[in-house]
Amino acid sequence: MKKKIALVMGGDSGEYEVSIQSAETIQKSIDQNLYEVYPILIRGKNWTHSTDSGLVFHVNKNDFSLQFPEKKIVFDAVFIAIHGTPGEDGKLQGYFEMMGIPYTSCNLTVSAITFNKYFCNDLALQYGMNVPATVLLRKADPVNPEAILSATGLPCFVKPNKAGSSCGVTKVKAAADLEQALAVAFKEDDEVLVQQFIKGRELACGVFRYKGEIIVLPATEIISKNEFFDYEAKYKTGMASEITPAPLTPEQTSECQKQTAYLYDKFNCKGVVRFDYFLTGDKFWFLEVNTVPGLTANSLVPKQAAAKGIAIDKLFSMLLEETLTA
């Protein structure tokens, strides 16, 4: 009998559209012989499933089920395709754990900690990674530009502490521009990071666990045509070059794979995850971890999987198989 899979998408962040695109790719690519997929759109308190004929059914949040006129749908697992809140920050993870329904991403604790860039950086430091100098600011904090920039230097990046897809991120080159950059970031989050600029190559590396083995995918080098790999460069065609596998030396490739597998294990990750780095010479700098990375056909992880010989439908089957047998 086919397993019933809820494909949750949407969410309440600036990554809403990216989530919808990821979900469309996942739905098209999942093996229909093995899985019966029900897309669930989550937007605030509205959790709905729309049928092909246009009928809309609301999710019963008491047990995360759908009641159709002829039958009740209870799910065997959830494929989380929400980037940002509430799918990447632990909120949905906690709910599904309470419901006893397995899901494809990291658990509540790991999701919450890694979504908070400041906490995640602190852990990465403890795990021996190189991490850019960072200052955390909350909305109520007094702003002392001189003290901040003495810690990070110029240029620096200003970014929301809990957001993705480079929403609200500014590269600051002059002290006079810091205040405006903070205002932009605070529109996305109530906590903001000011972070040291690391000059180097930008790399991204996907990884997941399957049948007890941590599978590290080939890394991608990202060369943005903009000042940095911002939202436009990520999602507008032709604004960035993405080279997979990244043109690294054998030693650099080995180190990237080693660090990625090490961090996946140390952070206690689950499902497919993407680690981002800067590479200066032969020195890797930890940037962040994405526990629900983009999964459109043009996203980095599916391209990396393809470079390793794993077709996109096979990747999704592996992730669901691992979820259902865990």
N, C-alpha and C positions, 0 to 999 in steps of 0.2 A: 504494500500500500504506500502511496506517495506521502512523504512527510509534508506537513503544512507549515509554511514559512511566512512569518510576518516580515515584510520589508518596510522598516520605518524610515521616513524621509521628512524633509522640511526643516523644522526647528525654528528657533527664535533669534538667530544671529544673522550677521551680514553674509553668511555663507549659505543662506537658504537656497539660492538658485543653483549653486554648485552641488548641493545635496540632491536636488531634484534630478540633475543631470547624472549624478552617480547612480541614483536609484533606477533611472531609465536603463542605464547600461547593465546593471546587475539583473534587472528583470528580464531583459532580452537574452542575457548570456547564461542564466542558470539552467541547468539540465531539467527540462520539462518532464522527462521520463521519470525523474527521481523526486522532484519537488513541485508542490503546488504553491505558488507564490501569491500573496495578498498584499499589495502596497497599502501602507497606512500613512496618511499624511498627518503629521503632528504640528500644530501651530497654536501655541498657547494652550488653552484648555480644550481646544477642539481636536479630537482624534478621530479621523474619519477614513473610511474605505469607499472608493467609488468604483462601481462595476463598469464593464465595457459599455453597458446600455445606458449609463448615466445616473443610475440609482446611487444614492449616498446613504451609507450606514455608519452609525456612530459606534465606536468601540465601547464595550462595557468595561470600565476601568476597574471594577471589582475583581475581575479575573482575567482581564485582557482577552476578551473574546468578541466575536461578531455574531449577532443573531440575525440570520436570514429568515424569510418566511417559511422556508422548507427545512432548515437545519441550523444548528449552532456550530460555529467554527471555533475550535480550540487549537492553539498553535503548539507545534513541537519545538520550535526554535524561532529566534528573532535575528534577522540580519540588520544590523544597525548601519544606516547610511546617512546619519545626521552629523554633519561637521559643526562643531561649536555646541552651544547649549540647546537642548538638554541631552544630546546624544553622545557628547565627547567629554563632558565634565563630571560624569558619575551619577547624574540625577536619574536618567532612565535605567542605568545599571542597577541602582539601588531598588528601583521599582520592580524590575524583572527578577531580581534576587528574592524579593518578598513574594512574588508570584510563583517562584520556583520554575521559571522558564529560562532555558539556556539561551545565550546570545553570543554574537560573534566577536565582541570587542573585549578589551581589558576590563577587569572588575571595577567595582565602585571606588575602592581606595586608590588603585593605580590611575584610573581615569581622572579622579579629582586632583591628585597630586601633580600629574604630568600636564594637566590643562593649565595649572597655575605655573607660569613660566619661572617665577621667582623660586618657588619651592622645588621645582624640577631642576633648575640650575644648581641649587644648593645640594641636592642629592647627587647630581652629576659630579660636583666638586668632591664630595665625600668618596665617590667611586673612582677618583683619580683622574677625571677628565680635565682638559683645559677649558675654562669657561671665561668669556669676556667679563671685565669689571662691570658691575651693575649696581644701580641705585633704584630702590623701590620708593615710589611716592603714592600716597593716598590723597583723596580729594581734599581732606581737611588739613593736610600737612602744609606748613609754610614752605614756600619755594625759595631756595637760596641758589641761584644759578652758579655763583662762583664755587660753592662747595660741591655742587653736583658735577660740574665740569672738571674740577680738580681731580675727581675720582675717575671719570670716564675719558676725559680729553675730547678734542674735536678732530675730525667729525665724530658724531655719535648717532645712535639710533634712539628714537623715542617710540615706544610701542605699548599698546594695551597689555596688561599682564595676562588677561584671560580672553584671547580672541585668536582667530586664525585667518588664513588667506591674506595676510598682510593688511587686514582692515585697520585703519587708524594709525599706520606706521609712517614715520617721517625720518628722513636722513637730515640731520642738522649739521650745517657746516659753520655757522656763526652763532656766537652766544646770543645775539639779538633775536635769533629765530627760535630759541628754545621755548619761550612762553607760548607762542602760537602752536608749536608742535605738541606741547602738553595739552592744550585745549582740544586739539583734534583727537588725541588719544583718549582723553577723558570722556569724549562723546561715546566711545565704545565700551568703556569699563571704568569702574571706580578706583582701580589701581593701575598705575602706569610705571613702566620701566624706562630708565635712561641707561643705555648700554654702550660700552666701548665699541668702536668700529674696528673690525678686523679686516685688514686688506688681504684678500686671498681668493682662492677658487671656491665656489659654492657647490656642495655635493649633497645628494640625497640618496638614501639607501633603504630599500624596503626589506622586511624580514617577517617571517611567521614560523610557527611551529606546526609540524605535521608528523603524526605517529612517533612522537618523542624526539624528533630531530628538529633543531633550529635551522631553517633554510634561509640563508642570506642571499638576497637577489643582487645582481650587478648594480653598482652605483651609477647614478646619473650626474654629469656635470651640467650646471645651469649657467648660461651666459646671457644675462639680461641686456636688452637694448636700452632700458631705462636706467636710472641712477642705481637702482637695486631691483631685486625680484619682487616687485610690488604686485598689487591685485591685477592691474592692467597687463603686466608682463606675464602673469600666471595664466590668464584666461583669454587674452586677446591674441588671435592668431598672428604669428610673425613677430611678436614682441620679445621673444627669447629663443635662444638655441638650447636644446636639451640633447646632450650627447650620451647615449647609452649603448654599450658600457662606457663609463668615463675613461678618458685617455690617461690612465695612471700607470706608474711603474709597477712591476710585480710586487715590490716591497710595499708601495702605497696601497695597492689593492688588498694585499694580505692584511695590512694594518686596519684598513677600513672595515673589512669583513670581520676581523677579530674584535674590534671595538663594538661593532653593531651587535654581534652575537652576545658579547659580554653584557652590554647595556640591556638588551632584550631580556636576558636572564636576571640581571640584578634588579631591574625595575619590576620584574615579575609580570611581564607583558603576556597578552593573549590575543589571538587573531593576528591579522596583518597590521603592521606598524611601520612608520617611516621615520628614520632618524636623519636629521639635517646637520651638516657640518660646514665649517670653513677649513680650507687647507692652505697653510702658509709654509712654503718649502715642503718639508716632510712632517710638519706639525699639524695635527688635527685639533680643531676647536669645536666643542659641542655647542650646537645652536639650539635645537629643540627636538621634541619627539611628537609626532602626530599619531594618536591612537586610533583615529578614524580618517585615514588619508583619502584623498580623492580617488575615485574608482571609475571615472569615465574612461572611455576608450583612449582618450588623449592624455590621461593622467599618468604620473610617473610610475606608480607601482605596476599597473598592467603592462606598461612598456618594458619595465625591468623583468617582469615575469616572462614576457615573450622572449626577451633576450636570453633567458635561461632555458627556453624551450617549454615553458608552461603557458598554454593557451588560456585566454581569459575565462572561458567556461570551466576549464579544469581547475583554475585558481579558486573560483567561487565554490566549486564542488569540494575541493580540499578543505576550505575554510568551514563549510557547513558540516562536512563529515567530522572534522575535528571538534566542532561545537557539540554535535549530537552524541559523540562517543566519549566526551570528557567526563 
